[in-house]
Structure formats: structure tokens, C-alpha cells
Amino acid sequence: MELLNLHRIVDVTAAEGPGVRCAVWTQGCSVRCPGCFNPQTWTTRGGFPLPWPELAARVLAVEGIEGVTLLGGEPFDQAEPLGRFAAAVRAAGLSVMTFTGHVLAELPPSELLASTDLLVDGPFLADRPEPSRPWVGSENQRFHFLSDRYDESIFTTPNRLELRIAPDGGIELNGFATTEVLEALLEGDRR
């Protein structure tokens, strides 16, 4: 299988993992955590199809990034084509960070897992927010260093929120912010 079902791609971001990265959100999620930040990614409808070799070519053409972050949706719902993509970009020297709502012990062996340098696992638990570690939403989520590419020094990275305004006036957010910060942004938008 070569076709991916994707929700969104941000070519350059400093808010979705260590360093400057390309972030790829998948469309479709079998985990469906209550209180999820991205419930619009749960259904397999509404995304856009893209063959993994085209995604790899796009990512490898982006200058100045150190890696790619796979988010969801649930990346492991598309483990086969994402595994091929991850192996290709990693072979070209980029790092791969993958988020999953599953726990590592439940994931079957896959090329996606084998090609991931940094795995963040565990479902989002809305009643257990995580204010101190970057990129995760709840305190149960764990970081697994699956290669020697990263270590615990990444925890000094602050959470970031990026706001993009498209030429048509559309606004896109990515990164992590508390509910209070998001509400303040919305309140400022109303003025």
C-alpha cells in the first residue's frame, strides 16, 4: 500500500518536536481519546490522499529541517505506508518523531516503529493535564528514545504555539497551549 490519508502538513514548525521539523497529521483515528485536541481527525473521511513517495519528496525538499513529526489522527492506523515514508526520510538523514494513543507494549512490530527515533505513547487523558513537559497533553504520555538521536535534554524545550494567517484570512494554529491561552487568543480575536 502506498496511499496515505492525511489531514494536514506544516512544512516548517518549531512547535511539534525537537528542533525545526515538518509536521504531518494523519486522518483517521481508532483511539479517539475523550477531550482530544484534534477530533476532526478521527474519521477517515475529510482528509486528502497522498502516496507516501510524494510525501517523502515534499518533506525532503524542505530546507533547514532536522526531522518530521507524525501526529494524528493515529499514525499507527496507517503503519504500513507511514513506515515506508519514515524509513525513506530517515535514510536521508532526517529524524522521525511519532505520536500514538496506544502504549508501546501494545504496538506490533512495524517499519514505522523501527524507523521512529522518538515515540510519544499513551492516550490523551483530559483530567490529567501535563504542564511541564513539551509537546504532550497529559501526564501519562511517555517519551521513548528508540535511537540515540535524542535524549532527555529535549525536555528543556518550551511548549510553543504557532499561529499562521493564510492569504485568504484563514487562521491555523499548531503546537500546544493551555485552554486559558486559547481562550485569551479567541477573546483578542473578538475585539
Buried (B, 14 or more C-beta within 10 A) or exposed (E): EEEBBBBBBBBEBBBBBBBBBBBBBBBBBEBBBEEBBBEBBBBBEEBEEBBBEBBBEBBBEBEEBBBBBBBBBBBBBBBBBBBBBBBBBBEEEBBBBBBBBBBBEEBEEBBBBEBBBBBBBBBBBEEEBBEEBBBBBBBBBEBBEBEEBBEEEBEEBEBBBBEEEEEEEEEEBBBBBEEEEEEEBEEEEEE
